[in-house]
Amino acid sequence: MVEVYSKNEPDTRIYEQLVAIVGSRNASISEDVLYTYSEDFLTFQPPGKADYVVMPRTTEEIQAIVRLANLKRVPVIPWASNLSIGALCTPLSGGIVLDLKRMNRVLEVNEEDLYFVCEGGATSADVVGYMNKHHPDYRVPVTFAPPSCGYVASSLLFGMTDLSMAYGDASFFINAFEAVLPTGNVIHTGSRMSSPYWSHHSAVPDYGFNGLFIGWTGTTGVVTKAGIKLFPKRPYRTDWFMDADTVERGFKIQRMCARTGVVDDIASNNWGWGRVEAGEKIPFTDKTLRKGEAELGSWIALSGNTVKEMEAKNELILKIVKDGGGMMTVFEDGIKNFTKGDQIRFFKNLPMQLSNDISGARGGRAQWVGGFCPPSLNAQVYRAVEKVYDKWGYTAEGQPIQAYNRFMDHGHEGIIRYNIFGSKDDTPEQVERHRACLRDIGQTMRDHGTILYKAPAVFARMNWERTNPAAMDLIKTIKNKIDPNRIMNPGQMDI
């Protein structure tokens, strides 16, 4: 007989079985505990409610939990930190939140073959801290996100890293996975599928197996380990600020720099987001560009192995910026004039904390919608989204367009994001207005060919509405085959 899961009350029998798997200290049905897992507290997305929270320590414990969930038809929500990912771990249908924070170790560093292996619950702070202490001559790709964000989660969700200009979004750095499927079976992907090493994404017809977990927002299984590329630190580095009077000029200069193949990282804030990073509070007193204020402020990172190499790279980039009409300032000179609250000074050494205005402890909330925009269309999309902020009254209220972007893979891809700020004290009407404006921004981006990423269901639906029917059918077939009982993170992806 198939048991049908009810969301009315936690089942004490299920809870007792979870305790038997992970221990009483690592399982809870306390309302206080469940509340902390009920939503992404930064965003305006509606909350959910978990029925159980567990913190496993091993892959074997996750297997046992998933098998129990399958037997009882209980939803399972893999959870790393649920921060800066758009509420993708919110338990929309109740069930078991699988908090991976105890699985946060770096297990292996292979300097010879340039990869490392970490557990699925490791944060950026865990990974970067370990590498800085034990392997200081090597660096790992780090996303523009708080130290408490999930490192593997960022890789699964196409994060923008400080090496993305040279190599692509964070998914490009993945070699191999260990994951627990919804059946409870363990799968290895990449070279690890048929070798003890985690050194490559495919050595047999396997490339798609990594893709079974990348971008699926935890709906196909639980990634317990990941093999990720490692890079030697080059001995020389120069960081620049590049200001442009218009986004049209700024984005064009970025594209030209990207094409050279010599840049490690290019990213930018528009003037609104730049003010927030500088510590200015919303609403702004000056609601439009100030005299001499750059509409787009970028930072460009270069590194090299010799002084001559660095001289050549700097000379090339300086000429491109000058010819394009931009203005360059060496990072160390630029930060001398920064205010005390300006967080851009920390961009050189990621990870860094979020802006003051969206620290949950201070009452701020925010949500962004972003995606992969054809690099040549960034300025065109920006101008269209700017009108959306005007339409919903945000510009007039002193919250003008807030944009952040990163070019990646030498200009072959890029992500741009648009943000709305709010407060924990917002009324239901204000929250719905934020959501409506974000939906409008999302549709505007889709109208200009942008694929939305890290997308909660409302934005995922916008992607699916214009997806090739044959591709959509294949996605559904894969999901039904892997997770026939639909226990994995139900409600997300909206397929």
N, C-alpha and C positions, 0 to 999 in steps of 0.2 A: 504493500500500500504506500502511495506517495504522500508524504506529509506536505501540506501547504502552509507556508510561513505566514504568521499573523503579526502585524506591527503593533498590536494593542498594548502588550506588556512584554518585557523580557521574560523568556522562559527560563525558570530556575534550573531546569535539567540541562539546558544548553549551557548556561553559565557555569554549572558545576563541571561539565565536560571541558570547557575552556580553561577553568582553573586547574584541572588535572593535567592539561597540556603545558601551560606556561607558569603555573604557580599563582597563589592568591595575591601576591604583591604586584602581579603583572596582568591582572584582569579586573575589570570593574563594571558595575552597573549603577554606580552612584550618579545621581542627577547632576551633582556639581562637576564630576569628571565628564559626563556625557555632554554637558553644555560646552565645555572647552573644545569639543570636536564637532560642534554643530554647524559651524560655518567658517568661511574665510573672513576674518574680522576686518580686513582691509576693504573689502569690496561691498557693492550694493546688491549682490546676488542674494536671493532669499535663503534663509537658513534651512537646515534639515534637522534630523535627530537620529543619533545612533542608539542602538539598543544595548550594545556591548562594546567595550574597548579592550583590546589585548595588545601586549607588547612582547612579541616573540623574540627569541635570541638566536635561533638557528633555522636553517632551511627545513630541517625535519619537523620543527614545531609548526612552521607555516604549512607544510604538507598536511599535517594532522588537522589543523584548523580549517583548511580549504576542503578537505574531505568531509569533515563534519558539516560544514556549511552546505556542501553539495547534497549531502544526505537529507538535511533538514530544509533545503531550499532557502537558505538565509543569505542575503546579500553580503558581499565582502568588499570593503573599500580600502585599498592600499593607501597608506598615509605616511608621508615623510615629514612635512612641516605645514602644508596647506597655506603657504605664504607666498604671495607674488605669483600665483598660478591661476588666478581667476576662479576660485571656488571649485576646482576640478576634483577635490577630495571631499566635498560636502556630501554627507550621507542622505541622499534624496529619497531613499526608500527604506530607511532604517538599516538594521543589520549590524555587522561586525566591522568596526574600524580597526584595521590592522596597522598599528603604529610601529614603524620600523626603527624608531630612534635607538633601540638597544643594538641594532645591527649597523654599527657606524664605524667599523674598523677599516683601515687600509691593510690588506692581507698580503700583498706582494708588490714589490717594486723591481722591475727588471730593467736596469740601466742599459744593459747591452742591447736588448731588443726594443727598448724605448716604449714600454707600457707599464701600467700599474693596475692592480685589481683592488677594488673596494667593495664593501657591502652596500646593499640597496638603500639603507637608511643614513648613510654618511652625509653630512652637511658640507657646504663649502668650507666652513671653518675647520671641520675635522680633516678634510683632505689637504687644504693649503697649510694648515698648522703642522700636520705630520710631515709633509714634504719639506717645509722650511726648516724643520728641526733635524730630520734624518737624511735628506737628500737636497741640500741647499744649492747644488749646482744644476738642478733641474727645475722645470716649471710645468705646471698643468694648466689647461685652459680654464678660465674662471669667468662666470657670467656676471653681468651687471645686476646683482641681486644681493639681498642681505646675507651675512655670514650664516644665518640659521636656515637658509634654503637648502633643500635636498640637492646634493651634487648629481647623483644619478638621475633624479627626477628632471633636473634641468637639461640633461643630455637627452632624455626621452622626449622632451617637449621643445626641441629646437632652440635652446637658449642661445643668446648672443654673448660670445666670449671675447676675452682680450686677445685671442689669437684667431678670431673668426675671419678677419680680412684675408689672412694668409691661407686658411684651410677650410673655411665654411662654418655653418652653424654647429652647435654642440653635438648634434647627431653624427656629424662627420668624424668625430674623434672616437666613436665607439668601435671597438674591435669585436667583442663577444659578450654574451650574457650567460648567466645561469638564472633560470626563472622557474617558478612553480606555476604550472598550468591550472586552469579551473577544475580539472579532474583530480588535482593533487600530485600528478606526475611532474618530475623535474626534467627540463629540457636544457641542453647547452647549445649555443649558437656560435656562429663564426668559427674560427679555427679550433675553439674549445670543443666543438661538436665531435671532432675526431682526432684530437691531439691534446696533450696536457698543457699546451701553451695558449695564451690569450692574445696572440700577437697579430691577428689579422681578421678582417671581417668575413673573408670567405677563402676557402681552399678547395671546397667541393661546391656543388650547386646549392649554395646556402644563403646568398645575399638577402633573400627575402625573409629568412628566419629572424634576422635582427629586426627587420621591418615589421614583424608580428607584434612588436612591443613599442616601437618608436611611433609616437603620435597617437597611440590608442588610448591614452589617458587611463591606464589601469583597467581596461575592460577586457584584456586578453590574458591576464595573469599577473603574477607578482615577481618583479625582478629582484633577485636576492644578491647577485654579484654582477659586476661589470668590469670588463677589461677595457681600459681607455688609454689613448696615446699619451706619451710622455715626451717632453722636449728639453734638450740642453738649454741652459741659460746662456745667451750670448753675452760676452763681457762688456759690450758697449751698447748704450741706449740713449736715444734723444726723444723727448716728448715735446710736442708743439701745441699751442692753441692757434686755431685758424678762424678768423672772423670774416663774415661776409654780410654785406648790407642787405641782400635779399636771399630768400631761400633758393630762388632760381640759380643765382650765381653760386651759392654755397654747395648745393647738391651737384652741380656740374663740375666744380673743382674736385669734390669728393670722388666722382666717377673717374676723372682724369688721373687722380693720384692712385686710385685702386688699380687701374690698368697697368701701372708700371711694374707691378709684381714685387715691389720692394718694401711695402708697408705691412706692419704687423696688425695695426688696428686703426680704424677710422670710425668715429661715432660723433653724434652731435645732439645738442639741445637747441630747440628754438628759444626765442627770447623769453617766452612765458615760463617754460620749464626751467630755463637757466636762472631766472629770478628766484624760483622756489628753491633750487639747489643752493643758491646764494644766501638762503635764509629769510627771504622776504615772505611775508604772510599774505595769504589770499583773504579778502579781495585786495587787489593792487589799488593804490591811490592813482598812479599813472596807468590808465587803461590802454594806452597805445604806446608804440615805440618812442623811447626818449631820443633826444638829439644825440646822434653818434652811436646809439645802441645797435649792435649787430642783430639782424633778424635771425641769423643762424650762427651759432658758435660751435665749432668742431674741435676735437682733439685728435692728433695724429701721432702714432707711436712708431718709431723706427728702431731696429736693433741690428747689430753687426758683429763680426768677429775681429775686425781690424779697424784702426783709425782711418785708413784710406777708404775702406768700404763705407764707413759712416759719412765721411766727407762727400763721397760721390752720391750717396742716397740723399743726404740733406740738400746738396746742390740741386739735384733733380727735382725734389719736392718743392723747394723754395721757388724755383723757376716756374713750375706749373701754377703755384698759388699766385705768384706775382702777375703772370700773364693772364690769369683768370680774374684778377681784380680783388683778390682776397688779401688779408693782412695776417702775418705770422708773428707769434710771440713765443719765445722759449718758455716752457712750462714753469721752470723755477723763477723766472722773472715775472710771469703773469700772476702767480699766486701771492706775490709780495703785496699787491693791492687788494687782496680779497678781504672781505669782512670775516669776523670770527666764526660766523655760522655757515660760511660757504663750504659746502661739502665736495665741490669739484676738485679741491686740493687732494682728495683721497683717491681720485680715479686712477692714479698711477699704480696703486697697489690694492687690487681687488682681492677679496670681497670688501664691500663697504656697506654701512648701515643706510637705511632708507632716509629720505628727506624728513626734515623736522615735522612738516605738516601732515605726514601720513604715518607717523608713529602712533600705533594704537594706544600707547600709554598716555598720549597727550590729547586723545579724543578725535584725532583725524581719521578720515576714511577716504578711500580713493579707488577708482577702477579705471583700467585702460582697455581699449580695444586696439588690436594691432595685427599686422600680418605681413606676408611676403608680397611686397609691391614690386613690379618691374622697376628696376633702378632708374630708368629714364623717365618714369612717370611720377617720381616722388614729389616734385614741385607742383605738378598738376593736381595730384590727390590732395596735397596740403591746402591749396587754394579752395578746393571744393569742400574740404572738411572745415576750413575757416568759416565758411558761410553757415555751416551747421551750428557752430558755436554762436554766431550772430543770431540765427533763427530762434534758438532756444533761450536767448537773453543772457547767456553767460558772459559774453564780451562786455556788454553794457554794465554788468554787475562787478566788473573788475576781475573776472576769471576768463581771460582770453585763451585762445588755442594753446594747448600744452602738447608739445611733440618731442619725441626722442627717436633717433634712428641709428642704425648701424649698417654699413656696407660690409659684405662678406664674400669670401672666395674670389678675391681680386675683382670684385664688381659683378660677378655672375648672379649674385642674390643679395637681398637686403631686406631688413625688417624696419617698419616704422610704426610707432604706437602713439595713440592720442589718449589723454588722461582727463578725467573729471574728478575734482576734489569735493569732499563733503565732510560731514561731521556725524558723530554718533548721536547727536541731538537733533538731527534732521527729522522733520515730520514725515509721515508716510507719503504725503503729497510731494514733498521735496525729493524723497528717495525715488519715487516713480518718475519724476521729471529727469533725474540723473539717468535712470535706466532708459528712458525714452530717447534722450539725447545720444546715449551710447549706441542704442540700436540704430539710430539715424546715421551716426558716424560709420557703423559697421556696414550698413547698406550702401552708403556712399563709397566706401572703400571697395566693396564687391563690384559696384558699378564701374569701377576703374581697374578691374582685373586683379585685385588683391585677394590672396588666399588668407583668411583669418586663422591665427594660430593661438595655441593655449586657450581654445575656445570653449567656454561653457555652452550648454545646450542651445541657448538662444542664438549664439553666433555660429555654432556648428551647423545649425539648421540652414543658415544663410549659405554656408559652403555647399551643403548637400543639394540645395534647390537648383544649383547650376552644375552639378556633377554629372559626368557622362553616365547614362543609365547602365551600360554594361559594367562600368567600374563600380557603380553603386551596388549592383546585384552581387558582384564578387566580394565586396566588403561585407555585405550581409551574410553571404555564404560562409566566409571565413569565420565571422563572429559566431554563427550558429554551430559550426563544426567544433570550434575550440571551446565554446561556453554554451552548450545546449540548454542548460538550466537558467541561463542569464543571471548568474549570481554576481558577476564581477562589475562593481561600480555602476549599477543600473541607473539610468536617467542621464548619464553623461554621453557625449557624442551624438545622442539623439538619432540613432539609426534604426 
